[in-house]
Amino acid sequence: MENSKKFWPTAFALYFSYAILGIASSILSQYKSQFATAWGAKTLSSGAVDVSMVVSVVAAFGLGRLVAYPFAGPVSDKLGRRVSGLIGIILYAVFFFGIVFSKNFWMAYAFGVLNGIANSFLDTCVSPSLMEMFPKSASIANLFTKFSIVIAQFLLPFFIGLVAGAKLSYKTIFIICGILLLVDAALVLFLPFPNTEKSVDDQVSAAKAPKQKLHFTSGSIAAILIGFTSSTTFMLWLNCNQELGTSYGIKDPSTLQSFYAAGAAVAVLATAQLMRMGLKNTSILILYPSISIVMLALCYFIQAPFILYIGSFVIGYAAAGGVLQLATATTINFFPFNKGLATSMCMFASSIANYAMLSLAAHITGASSSNAPRLIILLNIVVTVIGVILAVIVRQNKTQRTD
């Protein structure tokens, strides 16, 4: 077994790429009105700019992931994690540079699709790589990808404030992120990755194993589908909470982002410790979405600003604190000889959520702008309840396999 310490610089570069991914997934929502105006959005009767097209571009991230995941997994497994990672990082740099110079909705939509393609290739590099670098704590290593994302999302409002205070263009953060990604790509190009080559005997065993391991069970299918439900829970909240905050009387709803990110960051650290103490992935996949359901219901029935600050932290903890990453790790455990493909399948389900549910949210926003935020909460509750049911199926299947 290779010495894990030599992979620490590589792991840092991969975690950093995920930090920028976190910014890429949420920054458009922080500049909805600026982008909507730049893309020619109409002004509503209330005097506000129609931001539904920005939500549609965010939904395009999911479309890009849907397009790329069938290819990204095999590229990672056959050509190597490094190749997949480089493709993802470079395409993310192109997204950051391109989106700020988009002149209309369709040009922006194309870069939104590119964002999703980049995400696909990065996912199929980072999760398998980290699990191979740190095999003794594979789930925890993968869980900390979420920590990288939420730290960046926690700091993002402060970066936005600094840019605004310096009277710089909103494009500044995008350009800086693009440059940082190019530097990160250079590091990934030269830093060491685990040697995944096997002996002749291992290759023979691996060649036989996929036929058995790719047999889908109710548990493996449920684990994959949790990629959909867990993503829906935090994506709908992350991209629609500002409108909810405004409707509940919060003057600066962007502050909800920091509470959400803080909750997710605490969750990663707390969950890692709970797992070290023996709490199983399957238990977390049931517990955390259940907490999200209760909190979403409270945010629906209690129409006051304070509940959204509490809700942002709790949903950040329970929905965005690593459930998707643990679902991915659980899926990989079902298909240990096809880690890249397993990652693709779970993230493919996540991509469907990103595209379908955010497109639906955009439609709801356009059709019923005044009541849309609360209708989206109800939608979120329904999908999250389904996620709990799926997690119970995974747990039962895992128990049966252990027995």
Summary of the structure (lengths in Angstrom):
residues: 403
radius of gyration: 20.4
end to end distance: 29.1
largest distance: 70.3
contacts: 1521
relative contact order: 0.15
helix: 83%
strand: 0%
